[in-house]
Amino acid sequence: MHDFDVLIVGSGLAGLSAALHLAPTHRVAVITKRSLSDGASQWAQGGIAAVLGEEDSLESHVDDTLVAGAGLCDLAATRFVVAHAPGAIAWLRELGVPFSLENGELHLTREGGHSQRRIVHATDATGAAVQRTLIETVRRTPNITLFEQHTLVDVITGRKLGLKDPACLGLYALDEVTDEVLTFRAPHTILATGGAGKVYLYTTNPDTATGDGIAAAWRAGCRVANMEFIQFHPTCLYHPHAKSFLISEAVRGEGGLLKLPASAGGKRFMPAHDERAELAPRDVVARAIDYEMKRHGLDCVHLDISHQSPAFLREHFPNILARCAELGIDITREPIPVVPAAHYTCGGVLTDLAGRTDVPGLYAIGETACTGLHGANRLASNSLLECMVFARAAAQAIAEAPRHEPAALPAWDDSRVTDADETVVISHNWDELRRFMWDYVGIVRTNKRLERAAHRIALLEREIQEFYAHFHVSRDLLELRNLVQVAELIVRSAQARRESRGLHFSRDYPALAAPAAPTILVPPPV
């Protein structure tokens, strides 16, 4: 039994920020299924949105967020996050994050959907710079204990133990080194496990993005919201030897143009789809690319920034320039081949403005949560910001909560299971799930496609649950179990929305419906 004051599952920006805020007063465990640096925060290129320029205003940032969110953003949550953005940037600077400067001041860039330059960044590798700083700080901070290579199995609630108190009491986690399931006990648990991009065949997300926190919270009795809104990043590098390499939104913000390949005429196409052209929100750009690819039978389209000087590209996009050069693409002279890919889970576990879920003692922050900020489509560079704002809010709520004696927790019982005889079942089901989710529940949806996906998911759920009940758990099995649960929530949410709004586009319901309302799913009684 491991006893702590707070358990944090996930080591991205949300989880590590919460740990640092809590460490002065609480004993904190950070539990992460790979190494500290393997989450999606590390991959974020663009930056963090905050009102810092003289010509900008908090109301402008709020308005841009609401427009991108297509009528579904929660106004209170949006104002809360935007108001706390400058303070979040100041906190990162105090920690030593090396943001890009210009004449001694923070350099602010602009991305799609923003009416002003307000993106604070560290060249084109903001997430990596922030994570490096936070990881170094966490490793030398007393009161934080790190458990790497530990995979969440499930949270433990009073209901599951047959108690009157429904609160979250701790969790079970698989130690991959010893292959044991360990019990962690604490009065507060924060789920900061990121999103679920790996439910799709093509994604910009790391392999860790398997919806673990969303699925665990659902099983614990938490509502989820807006799971149909999966953001597909318009520009993922298309190359057989490049796995999910993102071409930042900022490339279009700094003048990059989307064009058809020469074989299809080579013309720029975004002005024909939206008056904002390349600076339109991501859902508009992703659908436009999807349309042009299907119309012309293309494997990819081109993003051209070669009209900018080599010096400009070296200064603003050194990592993109270097990675493309490794693959034989000289972005100073030729366009970048790109395709859309699943990028961000806008929905998640429903929370309040302190990250609290429906289960007392259980919090969700970052991409795992649905705070109402993103609505039907996340505005670029609001995600890292949301991580920090709600990490601090959850930490404050926990600091103000009364302390009480922990309940006794049972050890994990695997006395009735055996080692899996055919793990190939897991890999085959994983592959099947990701392929039909891409084909049936992608950028453009139909009733028939969603029905097919729902049918396939039901078959997989039964097979995986039987496997889970009879065999010793492994990380692959746990991830597959979570992905299938998340896929079911995405499809059910998509079927419930009989309109096209933001990231959810249905050929059967192409118009907006009134009034705008979130999709909230309620789990069966635990």
Secondary structure as the mmCIF struct_conf table of DSSP 4:
data_model
#
loop_
_struct_conf.conf_type_id
_struct_conf.id
_struct_conf.beg_label_comp_id
_struct_conf.beg_label_asym_id
_struct_conf.beg_label_seq_id
_struct_conf.end_label_comp_id
_struct_conf.end_label_asym_id
_struct_conf.end_label_seq_id
STRN STRN1 HIS A 2 ASP A 3
BEND BEND1 ASP A 5 ASP A 5
STRN STRN2 VAL A 6 VAL A 9
BEND BEND2 GLY A 12 GLY A 12
HELX_RH_AL_P HELX_RH_AL_P1 LEU A 13 LEU A 22
TURN_TY1_P TURN_TY1_P1 ALA A 23 THR A 25
BEND BEND3 HIS A 26 HIS A 26
STRN STRN3 VAL A 28 ILE A 31
BEND BEND4 LYS A 33 ARG A 34
TURN_TY1_P TURN_TY1_P2 LEU A 36 SER A 37
BEND BEND5 GLY A 39 GLY A 39
HELX_RH_3T_P HELX_RH_3T_P1 ALA A 40 TRP A 43
BEND BEND6 GLY A 46 GLY A 46
STRN STRN4 ILE A 48 ALA A 49
BEND BEND7 GLY A 53 GLY A 53
TURN_TY1_P TURN_TY1_P3 GLU A 54 GLU A 55
HELX_RH_AL_P HELX_RH_AL_P2 LEU A 58 ALA A 68
TURN_TY1_P TURN_TY1_P4 GLY A 69 GLY A 71
HELX_RH_AL_P HELX_RH_AL_P3 LEU A 75 LEU A 95
TURN_TY1_P TURN_TY1_P5 GLY A 96 GLY A 96
STRN STRN5 LEU A 101 GLU A 102
TURN_TY1_P TURN_TY1_P6 ASN A 103 GLY A 104
STRN STRN6 GLU A 105 LEU A 106
STRN STRN7 LEU A 108 THR A 109
TURN_TY1_P TURN_TY1_P7 GLY A 112 GLY A 113
BEND BEND8 SER A 115 GLN A 116
STRN STRN8 ILE A 119 VAL A 120
BEND BEND9 ALA A 122 ALA A 122
TURN_TY1_P TURN_TY1_P8 THR A 123 ASP A 124
HELX_RH_AL_P HELX_RH_AL_P4 THR A 126 ARG A 139
TURN_TY1_P TURN_TY1_P9 ARG A 140 ARG A 140
TURN_TY1_P TURN_TY1_P10 PRO A 142 ASN A 143
STRN STRN9 ILE A 144 PHE A 147
TURN_TY1_P TURN_TY1_P11 GLU A 148 GLN A 149
STRN STRN10 HIS A 150 THR A 157
TURN_TY1_P TURN_TY1_P12 GLY A 158 GLY A 162
BEND BEND10 LYS A 164 LYS A 164
STRN STRN11 CYS A 168 ASP A 175
TURN_TY1_P TURN_TY1_P13 GLU A 176 ASP A 179
STRN STRN12 GLU A 180 ARG A 185
BEND BEND11 PRO A 187 PRO A 187
STRN STRN13 HIS A 188 LEU A 191
HELX_RH_3T_P HELX_RH_3T_P2 GLY A 197 VAL A 199
BEND BEND12 TYR A 200 TYR A 202
STRN STRN14 THR A 203 THR A 203
BEND BEND13 THR A 204 ASN A 205
TURN_TY1_P TURN_TY1_P14 ASP A 207 THR A 208
BEND BEND14 THR A 210 THR A 210
HELX_RH_AL_P HELX_RH_AL_P5 ASP A 212 ALA A 220
TURN_TY1_P TURN_TY1_P15 GLY A 221 GLY A 221
STRN STRN15 VAL A 224 ALA A 225
TURN_TY1_P TURN_TY1_P16 MET A 227 GLU A 228
STRN STRN16 ILE A 230 LEU A 237
TURN_TY1_P TURN_TY1_P17 PRO A 240 HIS A 241
BEND BEND15 LYS A 243 SER A 244
STRN STRN17 LEU A 246 LEU A 246
HELX_RH_AL_P HELX_RH_AL_P6 GLU A 249 GLY A 253
TURN_TY1_P TURN_TY1_P18 GLU A 254 GLY A 255
STRN STRN18 LEU A 257 LYS A 259
HELX_RH_3T_P HELX_RH_3T_P3 ALA A 262 ALA A 264
TURN_TY1_P TURN_TY1_P19 GLY A 265 GLY A 265
STRN STRN19 ARG A 268 ARG A 268
HELX_RH_3T_P HELX_RH_3T_P4 MET A 270 ALA A 272
TURN_TY1_P TURN_TY1_P20 HIS A 273 HIS A 273
TURN_TY1_P TURN_TY1_P21 GLU A 275 ARG A 276
HELX_RH_3T_P HELX_RH_3T_P5 ALA A 277 LEU A 279
BEND BEND16 ALA A 280 ALA A 280
HELX_RH_AL_P HELX_RH_AL_P7 ARG A 282 HIS A 296
TURN_TY1_P TURN_TY1_P22 GLY A 297 GLY A 297
BEND BEND17 ASP A 299 ASP A 299
STRN STRN20 VAL A 301 ASP A 304
TURN_TY1_P TURN_TY1_P23 SER A 306 HIS A 307
BEND BEND18 GLN A 308 GLN A 308
HELX_RH_AL_P HELX_RH_AL_P8 PRO A 310 HIS A 316
HELX_RH_AL_P HELX_RH_AL_P9 PRO A 318 GLU A 326
TURN_TY1_P TURN_TY1_P24 LEU A 327 GLY A 328
TURN_TY1_P TURN_TY1_P25 ILE A 331 ARG A 333
BEND BEND19 GLU A 334 GLU A 334
HELX_LH_PP_P HELX_LH_PP_P1 PRO A 335 PRO A 335
STRN STRN21 ILE A 336 THR A 345
STRN STRN22 GLY A 348 LEU A 350
TURN_TY1_P TURN_TY1_P26 LEU A 353 ALA A 354
STRN STRN23 ARG A 356 ARG A 356
BEND BEND20 ASP A 358 VAL A 359
TURN_TY1_P TURN_TY1_P27 PRO A 360 GLY A 361
STRN STRN24 LEU A 362 ALA A 364
HELX_RH_3T_P HELX_RH_3T_P6 GLY A 366 THR A 368
STRN STRN25 ALA A 369 CYS A 370
BEND BEND21 GLY A 372 HIS A 374
TURN_TY1_P TURN_TY1_P28 GLY A 375 ALA A 376
BEND BEND22 ASN A 377 ASN A 377
HELX_LH_PP_P HELX_LH_PP_P2 ARG A 378 LEU A 379
TURN_TY1_P TURN_TY1_P29 ALA A 380 SER A 381
HELX_RH_AL_P HELX_RH_AL_P10 SER A 383 GLU A 400
BEND BEND23 ALA A 401 ALA A 401
HELX_LH_PP_P HELX_LH_PP_P3 PRO A 402 ARG A 403
HELX_LH_PP_P HELX_LH_PP_P4 GLU A 405 ALA A 408
HELX_LH_PP_P HELX_LH_PP_P5 PRO A 410 TRP A 412
TURN_TY1_P TURN_TY1_P30 SER A 415 ARG A 416
STRN STRN26 THR A 418 THR A 418
BEND BEND24 ASP A 421 ASP A 421
TURN_TY1_P TURN_TY1_P31 THR A 423 THR A 423
HELX_RH_AL_P HELX_RH_AL_P11 VAL A 424 TYR A 440
BEND BEND25 VAL A 441 VAL A 444
STRN STRN27 ARG A 445 ARG A 445
HELX_RH_AL_P HELX_RH_AL_P12 ASN A 447 HIS A 470
STRN STRN28 PHE A 471 PHE A 471
HELX_RH_AL_P HELX_RH_AL_P13 ARG A 475 ALA A 496
BEND BEND26 GLU A 499 GLU A 499
STRN STRN29 ARG A 501 ARG A 501
TURN_TY1_P TURN_TY1_P32 GLY A 502 LEU A 503
STRN STRN30 HIS A 504 HIS A 504
STRN STRN31 SER A 506 SER A 506
BEND BEND27 ARG A 507 TYR A 509
BEND BEND28 ALA A 511 ALA A 511
BEND BEND29 ALA A 514 PRO A 515
STRN STRN32 ILE A 520 LEU A 521
HELX_LH_PP_P HELX_LH_PP_P6 PRO A 523 PRO A 525
#
